[in-house]
Amino acid sequence: MMTITRRSFMEMAIALSAIAAWGQPTATRSKVPWHERRDFYPEGVASGDPASDSVILWTRRPPRDSNVVDRLHVEVAEDESFTRVVASAEAPLSEASDWTCRVLAGGLKPARIYWYRFTDATGYGSRVGRTITAPPDDDTRPVRFAFVCCQNANQGAQNAYRRMIFEDERAAEEDRLGFVLHLGDFIYEIVWYPEDRPQGMYDRRLRDIVRYEHGEKIRDFHIPTDVGDYRAIYRNYLHDPDLQDARARWPFVCMWDNHEFSWIGWQGLQQFGGVNRPAQTRKVAANQAFFEYQPARLYKPSGPSLDRFDPPAVVDAPIKHFDENGLGQEPNNLSAIHSLRGHRTLRWGSNMELIITDQRSYRSEEPTYRPEAQAFMSNDFPGFIPQEVLDILDAGSAYNNGHPPATIKCGSTEIANFRKDQPPTTILGVEQKAWFLDRLEKSKATWKIWGDTVATLDMRADPQNLPPGLTAAWPGAGYAGFDASTGAGDHSTAYVERGEIYDFVRDHGITGFATVAGDRHSFWAGLASKGLPPKPFEPVGIAFVTGSISAPGVVEAFEHGLPNEHPLRSLFVGQGPGDTRPQPIMNLLLKHGVRSALEYVKSGDLQKARALSNPDLSPHVSFVDMGGHGYAVVRVTSDTLETEFVCIPRPIERSERADGGPLLYRTRHRAAFWRKGERPKLQLQILEGDPRFSA
Ligand SMILES: [Fe+2]
């Protein structure tokens, strides 16, 4: 970011209609009679989207009985006791924004730690927050950040944040985090009320975290229907002490995934029971709540004010006409999805640019969610879909150079090809994709980091290698991908779009291309290639996926959902002769194949199991853990990128320990910077613990 003057900052602040706190050259002692009253600020404080000279500060101060305040005083200081205050301002509060408050603090020095706090007219003050500005564009210092996703306060505990805080407080200054990138599912809009599911979820107890005032009940869960409901779920999540402490310690950079709006949400639609229904009003409500609760530099057409969202008026009208890119042309749909733009770039020195994209607002329908596609899924092969079927479903009318088959056939199943007249799946949408590629090409940073909320690394298995007689014959021609509830529906099965992006990276000689993702509730490290054997394997970058903070993953679901007598249960959650409980054998299945998985279950000998690895199955994967929770930390320098996975036990209950509970393992995945024409490589180092089946 270029250095800005006071004048250009004020122009920017005016453009944002932001209440701006401008940094003064000389620091002064605070004269504000601040008395900390956290109960007056029940959702804590936060900061977001730091630049080298500015950051957005956030709090919420609701009325207390007759005590209604319409403005807050914000202070930014160089020290925690506010003897060196460098900026202050008055910020308005109103019911229109649910009493949330956003302030742009500018004129700050780059790569500095600042403290901030809010005080009302009677002296009741928020807790003190800590934030950090980014280094300037030409600064070569290393950058370190955490990336996280998928916290479910209804079903689990946020111990991962406690661990992150514990480690950061004890780290050497140069090893501390600069920010936390949140890749979505900050909230889960789907909530189970405890009485509706007395047996809980798997081994987890359901917490009574929210009651939607206008919620809709679907089967045994509840979903929000208006902005009041979406605000309520954010508020209740922010009452979690571990999450609230994390927001007070680091600036967050947040992007929504699906659950900020709707479980199977795409554009202004939501889907339940295989039926799409218009939900433009809910999409706008979800965007409004995101704007109010996540301090971020987002664009909204209603005007640049940081104070209020001013939602566009929309109705839930059927969306019938989709253009040649799969974008629903219904005017309320377009208004709803354009009511808040989340894709943006942020820069940290010369080493890193973060390019964040939106995977839900502009995407076309996920074909594996179509009821017709269910014909290719069977209980005999849990989660599996034949690869050749996925290829046809993804490419639509573009399949086979524009000559898609009239029917999709696999084994004895044959259905009409319902995709043959539809465009290839897009997750980014045509406009955002053009923006993304342009930013990738123009970026001057050493590492171009794509913050993609959904995973890009292929997830496949080789059921064609199953021994005969174990179960039904595999109907596919070869490899299997996975259905949408297990894996598909992300950038790993949007083959056409992913290929377009990776070809662009290759053709433009872009180096230092790394993707960080979430959504899959599992840890993955690997290489970004558009094809896998028998197609050419040509990596153009590196890619990572972080495990969930707390939401349950596939291993947990299979552990509780796959019957003991299922002939393939051991491929997913089997036990070797020496194991006393189910193990995440699925990791072996995905990295090495069915022969390795079956060998381990038979002999308990991991070495013997790995010796039977199918080298063509997953040459792109260097590490996978489908059962892991926790967070990931990235460190970039001018010549290396390292990602650390910090894995904790299943966070069923809150740990009362200062460190957030024990670690299961810590691994490091290191890539040296590669030059144009060179192949990226990843090196695995196990630092703590033993992720037995993951490599
Ligand atoms: Fe999630």
Residues whose N, C-alpha, C, O or C-beta is under 5 A from the ligand:
A	BS01	LIG	C150 D185 D519 A551
